[in-house]
Amino acid sequence: MSTESEVTVVHRPDLHRWEALLDGQVVGYADYQLSDGLATFTHTVVEPAQEGRGIASRLARSALDQVRDEGSRTVRPECSYIAGWIDHHPDYRDLLEH
């Protein structure tokens, strides 16, 4: 059984997504689109067999942390998972577009 600590999140700018890897296999991803100063998160997916193990949360945190670290973009969460995750983690609300 996998746990969040076994999952690695990598940024794949060539595919416009962050990927969650377990034993080198993609088990989830968060898609995004970039425009001037804005990162729009469009879709988050986790393989059904891996659901409920914190993988989507790990994807959200990693992606949003990188957006914050870059400091030049705001976030538009069109993906319902990312929007809900930000609602439950108010310390990330400063990233939302105004």
Biopython code that builds the backbone (N, CA, C, O; Angstrom):
import numpy as np
from Bio.PDB.StructureBuilder import StructureBuilder

atoms = [
    (1, "MET", "N", (0.849, -1.181, 0.000)),
    (1, "MET", "CA", (0.000, 0.000, 0.000)),
    (1, "MET", "C", (0.890, 1.237, 0.000)),
    (1, "MET", "O", (1.817, 1.337, 0.803)),
    (2, "SER", "N", (0.608, 2.184, -0.904)),
    (2, "SER", "CA", (1.436, 3.382, -0.986)),
    (2, "SER", "C", (0.995, 4.403, 0.052)),
    (2, "SER", "O", (-0.139, 4.391, 0.531)),
    (3, "THR", "N", (1.914, 5.272, 0.377)),
    (3, "THR", "CA", (1.609, 6.387, 1.258)),
    (3, "THR", "C", (2.108, 7.649, 0.594)),
    (3, "THR", "O", (2.868, 7.595, -0.373)),
    (4, "GLU", "N", (1.684, 8.775, 1.109)),
    (4, "GLU", "CA", (2.075, 10.052, 0.531)),
    (4, "GLU", "C", (3.594, 10.189, 0.465)),
    (4, "GLU", "O", (4.111, 10.763, -0.494)),
    (5, "SER", "N", (4.317, 9.680, 1.451)),
    (5, "SER", "CA", (5.763, 9.848, 1.492)),
    (5, "SER", "C", (6.468, 9.091, 0.367)),
    (5, "SER", "O", (7.606, 9.419, 0.031)),
    (6, "GLU", "N", (5.819, 8.093, -0.217)),
    (6, "GLU", "CA", (6.420, 7.344, -1.310)),
    (6, "GLU", "C", (6.203, 8.014, -2.664)),
    (6, "GLU", "O", (6.796, 7.604, -3.662)),
    (7, "VAL", "N", (5.377, 9.017, -2.700)),
    (7, "VAL", "CA", (5.029, 9.692, -3.943)),
    (7, "VAL", "C", (5.985, 10.850, -4.182)),
    (7, "VAL", "O", (6.289, 11.627, -3.277)),
    (8, "THR", "N", (6.452, 10.946, -5.422)),
    (8, "THR", "CA", (7.296, 12.059, -5.843)),
    (8, "THR", "C", (6.495, 12.910, -6.812)),
    (8, "THR", "O", (5.845, 12.382, -7.714)),
    (9, "VAL", "N", (6.536, 14.224, -6.633)),
    (9, "VAL", "CA", (5.850, 15.128, -7.547)),
    (9, "VAL", "C", (6.899, 15.841, -8.386)),
    (9, "VAL", "O", (7.854, 16.410, -7.857)),
    (10, "VAL", "N", (6.708, 15.803, -9.701)),
    (10, "VAL", "CA", (7.635, 16.454, -10.626)),
    (10, "VAL", "C", (6.858, 17.405, -11.528)),
    (10, "VAL", "O", (5.714, 17.142, -11.902)),
    (11, "HIS", "N", (7.499, 18.501, -11.865)),
    (11, "HIS", "CA", (6.909, 19.470, -12.782)),
    (11, "HIS", "C", (7.288, 19.077, -14.199)),
    (11, "HIS", "O", (8.463, 18.851, -14.489)),
    (12, "ARG", "N", (6.315, 18.995, -15.074)),
    (12, "ARG", "CA", (6.534, 18.662, -16.482)),
    (12, "ARG", "C", (6.037, 19.824, -17.339)),
    (12, "ARG", "O", (4.957, 19.739, -17.924)),
    (13, "PRO", "N", (6.812, 20.913, -17.421)),
    (13, "PRO", "CA", (6.342, 22.074, -18.180)),
    (13, "PRO", "C", (6.069, 21.760, -19.648)),
    (13, "PRO", "O", (5.242, 22.418, -20.279)),
    (14, "ASP", "N", (6.755, 20.762, -20.194)),
    (14, "ASP", "CA", (6.512, 20.381, -21.585)),
    (14, "ASP", "C", (5.108, 19.826, -21.794)),
    (14, "ASP", "O", (4.572, 19.892, -22.900)),
    (15, "LEU", "N", (4.514, 19.281, -20.742)),
    (15, "LEU", "CA", (3.154, 18.736, -20.798)),
    (15, "LEU", "C", (2.139, 19.631, -20.087)),
    (15, "LEU", "O", (0.950, 19.315, -20.051)),
    (16, "HIS", "N", (2.605, 20.745, -19.521)),
    (16, "HIS", "CA", (1.766, 21.681, -18.768)),
    (16, "HIS", "C", (1.057, 20.979, -17.611)),
    (16, "HIS", "O", (-0.158, 21.081, -17.441)),
    (17, "ARG", "N", (1.864, 20.259, -16.820)),
    (17, "ARG", "CA", (1.280, 19.599, -15.659)),
    (17, "ARG", "C", (2.343, 19.208, -14.647)),
    (17, "ARG", "O", (3.533, 19.124, -14.951)),
    (18, "TRP", "N", (1.863, 18.973, -13.425)),
    (18, "TRP", "CA", (2.667, 18.353, -12.389)),
    (18, "TRP", "C", (2.220, 16.900, -12.339)),
    (18, "TRP", "O", (1.030, 16.610, -12.455)),
    (19, "GLU", "N", (3.161, 15.995, -12.170)),
    (19, "GLU", "CA", (2.851, 14.578, -12.114)),
    (19, "GLU", "C", (3.234, 13.995, -10.762)),
    (19, "GLU", "O", (4.257, 14.359, -10.181)),
    (20, "ALA", "N", (2.406, 13.090, -10.272)),
    (20, "ALA", "CA", (2.707, 12.317, -9.072)),
    (20, "ALA", "C", (3.199, 10.954, -9.525)),
    (20, "ALA", "O", (2.511, 10.243, -10.257)),
    (21, "LEU", "N", (4.404, 10.596, -9.079)),
    (21, "LEU", "CA", (5.013, 9.327, -9.465)),
    (21, "LEU", "C", (5.114, 8.406, -8.266)),
    (21, "LEU", "O", (5.484, 8.832, -7.172)),
    (22, "LEU", "N", (4.785, 7.157, -8.475)),
    (22, "LEU", "CA", (4.936, 6.109, -7.474)),
    (22, "LEU", "C", (5.700, 4.986, -8.149)),
    (22, "LEU", "O", (5.224, 4.396, -9.119)),
    (23, "ASP", "N", (6.886, 4.693, -7.635)),
    (23, "ASP", "CA", (7.752, 3.688, -8.251)),
    (23, "ASP", "C", (7.989, 3.988, -9.731)),
    (23, "ASP", "O", (8.033, 3.080, -10.561)),
    (24, "GLY", "N", (8.141, 5.274, -10.048)),
    (24, "GLY", "CA", (8.434, 5.689, -11.411)),
    (24, "GLY", "C", (7.241, 5.730, -12.348)),
    (24, "GLY", "O", (7.393, 6.086, -13.517)),
    (25, "GLN", "N", (6.061, 5.375, -11.867)),
    (25, "GLN", "CA", (4.847, 5.364, -12.685)),
    (25, "GLN", "C", (3.972, 6.563, -12.330)),
    (25, "GLN", "O", (3.841, 6.918, -11.159)),
    (26, "VAL", "N", (3.374, 7.185, -13.346)),
    (26, "VAL", "CA", (2.461, 8.299, -13.115)),
    (26, "VAL", "C", (1.168, 7.757, -12.520)),
    (26, "VAL", "O", (0.496, 6.919, -13.121)),
    (27, "VAL", "N", (0.831, 8.246, -11.333)),
    (27, "VAL", "CA", (-0.407, 7.829, -10.673)),
    (27, "VAL", "C", (-1.382, 8.999, -10.509)),
    (27, "VAL", "O", (-2.496, 8.821, -10.018)),
    (28, "GLY", "N", (-0.958, 10.188, -10.920)),
    (28, "GLY", "CA", (-1.821, 11.353, -10.853)),
    (28, "GLY", "C", (-1.152, 12.535, -11.514)),
    (28, "GLY", "O", (0.057, 12.543, -11.743)),
    (29, "TYR", "N", (-1.970, 13.541, -11.819)),
    (29, "TYR", "CA", (-1.414, 14.751, -12.408)),
    (29, "TYR", "C", (-2.366, 15.920, -12.196)),
    (29, "TYR", "O", (-3.564, 15.740, -11.976)),
    (30, "ALA", "N", (-1.800, 17.120, -12.268)),
    (30, "ALA", "CA", (-2.566, 18.359, -12.203)),
    (30, "ALA", "C", (-2.188, 19.176, -13.430)),
    (30, "ALA", "O", (-1.050, 19.625, -13.560)),
    (31, "ASP", "N", (-3.154, 19.366, -14.332)),
    (31, "ASP", "CA", (-2.943, 20.132, -15.559)),
    (31, "ASP", "C", (-3.095, 21.618, -15.299)),
    (31, "ASP", "O", (-3.850, 22.030, -14.418)),
    (32, "TYR", "N", (-2.377, 22.419, -16.067)),
    (32, "TYR", "CA", (-2.492, 23.868, -15.955)),
    (32, "TYR", "C", (-2.241, 24.516, -17.309)),
    (32, "TYR", "O", (-1.717, 23.893, -18.232)),
    (33, "GLN", "N", (-2.628, 25.777, -17.402)),
    (33, "GLN", "CA", (-2.330, 26.620, -18.554)),
    (33, "GLN", "C", (-1.716, 27.906, -18.022)),
    (33, "GLN", "O", (-2.111, 28.400, -16.966)),
    (34, "LEU", "N", (-0.763, 28.437, -18.746)),
    (34, "LEU", "CA", (-0.129, 29.689, -18.352)),
    (34, "LEU", "C", (-0.505, 30.793, -19.320)),
    (34, "LEU", "O", (-0.600, 30.577, -20.529)),
    (35, "SER", "N", (-0.718, 31.975, -18.772)),
    (35, "SER", "CA", (-0.852, 33.191, -19.556)),
    (35, "SER", "C", (-0.165, 34.281, -18.753)),
    (35, "SER", "O", (0.359, 34.016, -17.671)),
    (36, "ASP", "N", (-0.161, 35.472, -19.256)),
    (36, "ASP", "CA", (0.545, 36.554, -18.585)),
    (36, "ASP", "C", (0.185, 36.637, -17.108)),
    (36, "ASP", "O", (-0.917, 37.056, -16.753)),
    (37, "GLY", "N", (1.105, 36.241, -16.263)),
    (37, "GLY", "CA", (0.944, 36.375, -14.827)),
    (37, "GLY", "C", (-0.105, 35.478, -14.189)),
    (37, "GLY", "O", (-0.469, 35.693, -13.033)),
    (38, "LEU", "N", (-0.602, 34.474, -14.916)),
    (38, "LEU", "CA", (-1.677, 33.648, -14.395)),
    (38, "LEU", "C", (-1.413, 32.167, -14.684)),
    (38, "LEU", "O", (-1.052, 31.787, -15.798)),
    (39, "ALA", "N", (-1.603, 31.343, -13.646)),
    (39, "ALA", "CA", (-1.563, 29.885, -13.793)),
    (39, "ALA", "C", (-2.987, 29.389, -13.551)),
    (39, "ALA", "O", (-3.510, 29.494, -12.441)),
    (40, "THR", "N", (-3.603, 28.851, -14.593)),
    (40, "THR", "CA", (-4.963, 28.341, -14.500)),
    (40, "THR", "C", (-4.910, 26.826, -14.369)),
    (40, "THR", "O", (-4.470, 26.133, -15.287)),
    (41, "PHE", "N", (-5.358, 26.313, -13.226)),
    (41, "PHE", "CA", (-5.393, 24.869, -13.012)),
    (41, "PHE", "C", (-6.712, 24.344, -13.561)),
    (41, "PHE", "O", (-7.786, 24.773, -13.139)),
    (42, "THR", "N", (-6.624, 23.408, -14.510)),
    (42, "THR", "CA", (-7.798, 22.976, -15.253)),
    (42, "THR", "C", (-8.314, 21.597, -14.862)),
    (42, "THR", "O", (-9.503, 21.321, -15.020)),
    (43, "HIS", "N", (-7.449, 20.728, -14.358)),
    (43, "HIS", "CA", (-7.884, 19.352, -14.121)),
    (43, "HIS", "C", (-6.881, 18.654, -13.219)),
    (43, "HIS", "O", (-5.672, 18.803, -13.395)),
    (44, "THR", "N", (-7.382, 17.892, -12.251)),
    (44, "THR", "CA", (-6.534, 17.065, -11.390)),
    (44, "THR", "C", (-7.092, 15.648, -11.419)),
    (44, "THR", "O", (-8.292, 15.434, -11.251)),
    (45, "VAL", "N", (-6.197, 14.683, -11.635)),
    (45, "VAL", "CA", (-6.596, 13.284, -11.762)),
    (45, "VAL", "C", (-5.673, 12.425, -10.910)),
    (45, "VAL", "O", (-4.462, 12.641, -10.884)),
    (46, "VAL", "N", (-6.252, 11.446, -10.211)),
    (46, "VAL", "CA", (-5.482, 10.424, -9.499)),
    (46, "VAL", "C", (-6.065, 9.073, -9.922)),
    (46, "VAL", "O", (-7.282, 8.900, -9.980)),
    (47, "GLU", "N", (-5.187, 8.132, -10.213)),
    (47, "GLU", "CA", (-5.632, 6.785, -10.584)),
    (47, "GLU", "C", (-6.571, 6.249, -9.503)),
    (47, "GLU", "O", (-6.281, 6.383, -8.315)),
    (48, "PRO", "N", (-7.688, 5.646, -9.899)),
    (48, "PRO", "CA", (-8.661, 5.155, -8.912)),
    (48, "PRO", "C", (-8.048, 4.270, -7.819)),
    (48, "PRO", "O", (-8.445, 4.364, -6.658)),
    (49, "ALA", "N", (-7.101, 3.427, -8.173)),
    (49, "ALA", "CA", (-6.493, 2.530, -7.177)),
    (49, "ALA", "C", (-5.659, 3.290, -6.154)),
    (49, "ALA", "O", (-5.318, 2.738, -5.108)),
    (50, "GLN", "N", (-5.324, 4.547, -6.437)),
    (50, "GLN", "CA", (-4.487, 5.340, -5.542)),
    (50, "GLN", "C", (-5.264, 6.419, -4.797)),
    (50, "GLN", "O", (-4.681, 7.164, -4.008)),
    (51, "GLU", "N", (-6.565, 6.514, -5.034)),
    (51, "GLU", "CA", (-7.371, 7.551, -4.382)),
    (51, "GLU", "C", (-7.402, 7.351, -2.867)),
    (51, "GLU", "O", (-7.301, 6.229, -2.372)),
    (52, "GLY", "N", (-7.542, 8.457, -2.147)),
    (52, "GLY", "CA", (-7.659, 8.412, -0.695)),
    (52, "GLY", "C", (-6.333, 8.293, 0.024)),
    (52, "GLY", "O", (-6.303, 8.006, 1.221)),
    (53, "ARG", "N", (-5.242, 8.507, -0.682)),
    (53, "ARG", "CA", (-3.911, 8.361, -0.079)),
    (53, "ARG", "C", (-3.123, 9.669, -0.039)),
    (53, "ARG", "O", (-1.918, 9.666, 0.211)),
    (54, "GLY", "N", (-3.805, 10.780, -0.284)),
    (54, "GLY", "CA", (-3.152, 12.082, -0.179)),
    (54, "GLY", "C", (-2.390, 12.510, -1.412)),
    (54, "GLY", "O", (-1.656, 13.497, -1.366)),
    (55, "ILE", "N", (-2.541, 11.798, -2.509)),
    (55, "ILE", "CA", (-1.766, 12.116, -3.713)),
    (55, "ILE", "C", (-2.228, 13.426, -4.337)),
    (55, "ILE", "O", (-1.395, 14.253, -4.708)),
    (56, "ALA", "N", (-3.530, 13.634, -4.461)),
    (56, "ALA", "CA", (-4.019, 14.887, -5.038)),
    (56, "ALA", "C", (-3.605, 16.077, -4.175)),
    (56, "ALA", "O", (-3.258, 17.136, -4.698)),
    (57, "SER", "N", (-3.643, 15.904, -2.859)),
    (57, "SER", "CA", (-3.208, 16.968, -1.961)),
    (57, "SER", "C", (-1.726, 17.275, -2.166)),
    (57, "SER", "O", (-1.324, 18.438, -2.186)),
    (58, "ARG", "N", (-0.941, 16.253, -2.313)),
    (58, "ARG", "CA", (0.493, 16.443, -2.552)),
    (58, "ARG", "C", (0.726, 17.185, -3.863)),
    (58, "ARG", "O", (1.579, 18.069, -3.933)),
    (59, "LEU", "N", (-0.034, 16.827, -4.907)),
    (59, "LEU", "CA", (0.054, 17.537, -6.188)),
    (59, "LEU", "C", (-0.289, 19.018, -6.010)),
    (59, "LEU", "O", (0.446, 19.895, -6.464)),
    (60, "ALA", "N", (-1.400, 19.279, -5.350)),
    (60, "ALA", "CA", (-1.834, 20.666, -5.152)),
    (60, "ALA", "C", (-0.783, 21.471, -4.403)),
    (60, "ALA", "O", (-0.404, 22.558, -4.837)),
    (61, "ARG", "N", (-0.314, 20.942, -3.285)),
    (61, "ARG", "CA", (0.672, 21.668, -2.486)),
    (61, "ARG", "C", (1.961, 21.919, -3.278)),
    (61, "ARG", "O", (2.492, 23.029, -3.253)),
    (62, "SER", "N", (2.455, 20.922, -3.962)),
    (62, "SER", "CA", (3.700, 21.076, -4.722)),
    (62, "SER", "C", (3.549, 22.111, -5.829)),
    (62, "SER", "O", (4.416, 22.967, -6.007)),
    (63, "ALA", "N", (2.447, 22.032, -6.573)),
    (63, "ALA", "CA", (2.223, 22.970, -7.674)),
    (63, "ALA", "C", (2.074, 24.395, -7.155)),
    (63, "ALA", "O", (2.685, 25.322, -7.687)),
    (64, "LEU", "N", (1.264, 24.565, -6.121)),
    (64, "LEU", "CA", (1.036, 25.909, -5.592)),
    (64, "LEU", "C", (2.281, 26.466, -4.911)),
    (64, "LEU", "O", (2.531, 27.669, -4.971)),
    (65, "ASP", "N", (3.055, 25.614, -4.271)),
    (65, "ASP", "CA", (4.322, 26.080, -3.696)),
    (65, "ASP", "C", (5.263, 26.585, -4.779)),
    (65, "ASP", "O", (5.943, 27.593, -4.589)),
    (66, "GLN", "N", (5.306, 25.897, -5.907)),
    (66, "GLN", "CA", (6.183, 26.354, -6.981)),
    (66, "GLN", "C", (5.693, 27.674, -7.568)),
    (66, "GLN", "O", (6.499, 28.557, -7.860)),
    (67, "VAL", "N", (4.390, 27.815, -7.743)),
    (67, "VAL", "CA", (3.849, 29.092, -8.220)),
    (67, "VAL", "C", (4.245, 30.194, -7.246)),
    (67, "VAL", "O", (4.665, 31.273, -7.664)),
    (68, "ARG", "N", (4.115, 29.928, -5.956)),
    (68, "ARG", "CA", (4.475, 30.926, -4.946)),
    (68, "ARG", "C", (5.972, 31.241, -5.006)),
    (68, "ARG", "O", (6.360, 32.408, -4.948)),
    (69, "ASP", "N", (6.811, 30.214, -5.122)),
    (69, "ASP", "CA", (8.258, 30.421, -5.158)),
    (69, "ASP", "C", (8.687, 31.261, -6.355)),
    (69, "ASP", "O", (9.626, 32.051, -6.264)),
    (70, "GLU", "N", (7.993, 31.086, -7.477)),
    (70, "GLU", "CA", (8.327, 31.873, -8.667)),
    (70, "GLU", "C", (7.920, 33.324, -8.487)),
    (70, "GLU", "O", (8.547, 34.218, -9.055)),
    (71, "GLY", "N", (6.877, 33.570, -7.702)),
    (71, "GLY", "CA", (6.489, 34.913, -7.312)),
    (71, "GLY", "C", (5.929, 35.808, -8.395)),
    (71, "GLY", "O", (5.669, 36.982, -8.130)),
    (72, "SER", "N", (5.734, 35.316, -9.591)),
    (72, "SER", "CA", (5.300, 36.193, -10.671)),
    (72, "SER", "C", (3.906, 35.870, -11.204)),
    (72, "SER", "O", (3.456, 36.483, -12.172)),
    (73, "ARG", "N", (3.221, 34.915, -10.580)),
    (73, "ARG", "CA", (1.915, 34.505, -11.095)),
    (73, "ARG", "C", (0.875, 34.446, -9.982)),
    (73, "ARG", "O", (1.194, 34.260, -8.808)),
    (74, "THR", "N", (-0.368, 34.609, -10.391)),
    (74, "THR", "CA", (-1.494, 34.322, -9.531)),
    (74, "THR", "C", (-2.158, 33.045, -10.059)),
    (74, "THR", "O", (-1.794, 32.539, -11.121)),
    (75, "VAL", "N", (-3.116, 32.543, -9.319)),
    (75, "VAL", "CA", (-3.736, 31.259, -9.636)),
    (75, "VAL", "C", (-5.228, 31.437, -9.897)),
    (75, "VAL", "O", (-5.922, 32.169, -9.192)),
    (76, "ARG", "N", (-5.697, 30.746, -10.932)),
    (76, "ARG", "CA", (-7.133, 30.619, -11.192)),
    (76, "ARG", "C", (-7.463, 29.128, -11.106)),
    (76, "ARG", "O", (-7.065, 28.365, -11.987)),
    (77, "PRO", "N", (-8.176, 28.699, -10.073)),
    (77, "PRO", "CA", (-8.484, 27.275, -9.923)),
    (77, "PRO", "C", (-9.790, 26.884, -10.621)),
    (77, "PRO", "O", (-10.840, 26.843, -9.980)),
    (78, "GLU", "N", (-9.737, 26.600, -11.911)),
    (78, "GLU", "CA", (-10.914, 26.114, -12.621)),
    (78, "GLU", "C", (-11.206, 24.659, -12.251)),
    (78, "GLU", "O", (-12.337, 24.191, -12.382)),
    (79, "CYS", "N", (-10.188, 23.961, -11.794)),
    (79, "CYS", "CA", (-10.338, 22.582, -11.331)),
    (79, "CYS", "C", (-10.993, 22.610, -9.944)),
    (79, "CYS", "O", (-10.530, 23.308, -9.042)),
    (80, "SER", "N", (-12.070, 21.844, -9.790)),
    (80, "SER", "CA", (-12.786, 21.869, -8.513)),
    (80, "SER", "C", (-11.929, 21.335, -7.367)),
    (80, "SER", "O", (-12.081, 21.776, -6.228)),
    (81, "TYR", "N", (-11.032, 20.393, -7.652)),
    (81, "TYR", "CA", (-10.185, 19.881, -6.573)),
    (81, "TYR", "C", (-9.242, 20.968, -6.063)),
    (81, "TYR", "O", (-9.136, 21.180, -4.855)),
    (82, "ILE", "N", (-8.564, 21.654, -6.970)),
    (82, "ILE", "CA", (-7.628, 22.707, -6.562)),
    (82, "ILE", "C", (-8.374, 23.823, -5.834)),
    (82, "ILE", "O", (-7.891, 24.335, -4.824)),
    (83, "ALA", "N", (-9.548, 24.204, -6.339)),
    (83, "ALA", "CA", (-10.348, 25.246, -5.680)),
    (83, "ALA", "C", (-10.706, 24.826, -4.255)),
    (83, "ALA", "O", (-10.567, 25.620, -3.325)),
    (84, "GLY", "N", (-11.162, 23.593, -4.077)),
    (84, "GLY", "CA", (-11.509, 23.100, -2.748)),
    (84, "GLY", "C", (-10.303, 22.996, -1.839)),
    (84, "GLY", "O", (-10.396, 23.273, -0.643)),
    (85, "TRP", "N", (-9.164, 22.594, -2.403)),
    (85, "TRP", "CA", (-7.947, 22.465, -1.612)),
    (85, "TRP", "C", (-7.525, 23.833, -1.066)),
    (85, "TRP", "O", (-7.145, 23.959, 0.098)),
    (86, "ILE", "N", (-7.599, 24.849, -1.923)),
    (86, "ILE", "CA", (-7.254, 26.207, -1.475)),
    (86, "ILE", "C", (-8.242, 26.669, -0.400)),
    (86, "ILE", "O", (-7.837, 27.310, 0.570)),
    (87, "ASP", "N", (-9.521, 26.355, -0.559)),
    (87, "ASP", "CA", (-10.511, 26.723, 0.469)),
    (87, "ASP", "C", (-10.156, 26.119, 1.826)),
    (87, "ASP", "O", (-10.377, 26.747, 2.862)),
    (88, "HIS", "N", (-9.609, 24.909, 1.822)),
    (88, "HIS", "CA", (-9.250, 24.231, 3.075)),
    (88, "HIS", "C", (-7.852, 24.589, 3.576)),
    (88, "HIS", "O", (-7.466, 24.184, 4.672)),
    (89, "HIS", "N", (-7.105, 25.332, 2.795)),
    (89, "HIS", "CA", (-5.750, 25.758, 3.172)),
    (89, "HIS", "C", (-5.642, 27.263, 2.942)),
    (89, "HIS", "O", (-5.049, 27.706, 1.958)),
    (90, "PRO", "N", (-6.218, 28.046, 3.855)),
    (90, "PRO", "CA", (-6.309, 29.494, 3.647)),
    (90, "PRO", "C", (-4.969, 30.192, 3.463)),
    (90, "PRO", "O", (-4.930, 31.306, 2.940)),
    (91, "ASP", "N", (-3.876, 29.571, 3.877)),
    (91, "ASP", "CA", (-2.575, 30.196, 3.689)),
    (91, "ASP", "C", (-2.162, 30.229, 2.217)),
    (91, "ASP", "O", (-1.122, 30.798, 1.884)),
    (92, "TYR", "N", (-2.960, 29.627, 1.332)),
    (92, "TYR", "CA", (-2.693, 29.682, -0.116)),
    (92, "TYR", "C", (-3.638, 30.627, -0.845)),
    (92, "TYR", "O", (-3.512, 30.812, -2.055)),
    (93, "ARG", "N", (-4.571, 31.220, -0.132)),
    (93, "ARG", "CA", (-5.544, 32.102, -0.783)),
    (93, "ARG", "C", (-4.907, 33.356, -1.360)),
    (93, "ARG", "O", (-5.464, 33.975, -2.267)),
    (94, "ASP", "N", (-3.750, 33.734, -0.846)),
    (94, "ASP", "CA", (-3.070, 34.921, -1.384)),
    (94, "ASP", "C", (-2.641, 34.721, -2.831)),
    (94, "ASP", "O", (-2.352, 35.697, -3.524)),
    (95, "LEU", "N", (-2.595, 33.487, -3.297)),
    (95, "LEU", "CA", (-2.204, 33.207, -4.678)),
    (95, "LEU", "C", (-3.348, 33.427, -5.672)),
    (95, "LEU", "O", (-3.108, 33.532, -6.875)),
    (96, "LEU", "N", (-4.585, 33.497, -5.179)),
    (96, "LEU", "CA", (-5.738, 33.608, -6.069)),
    (96, "LEU", "C", (-5.746, 34.939, -6.804)),
    (96, "LEU", "O", (-5.385, 35.981, -6.256)),
    (97, "GLU", "N", (-6.170, 34.872, -8.066)),
    (97, "GLU", "CA", (-6.292, 36.111, -8.838)),
    (97, "GLU", "C", (-7.373, 36.978, -8.206)),
    (97, "GLU", "O", (-8.329, 36.474, -7.617)),
    (98, "HIS", "N", (-7.207, 38.271, -8.337)),
    (98, "HIS", "CA", (-8.180, 39.192, -7.722)),
    (98, "HIS", "C", (-9.032, 39.848, -8.778)),
    (98, "HIS", "O", (-9.905, 40.653, -8.455)),
]
sb = StructureBuilder()
sb.init_structure("model")
sb.init_model(0)
sb.init_chain("A")
sb.init_seg("    ")
for serial, (resi, resn, name, xyz) in enumerate(atoms, 1):
    if name == "N":
        sb.init_residue(resn, " ", resi, " ")
    sb.init_atom(name, np.array(xyz, "f"), 0.0, 1.0, " ", f" {name:<3s}", serial, name[0])
structure = sb.get_structure()
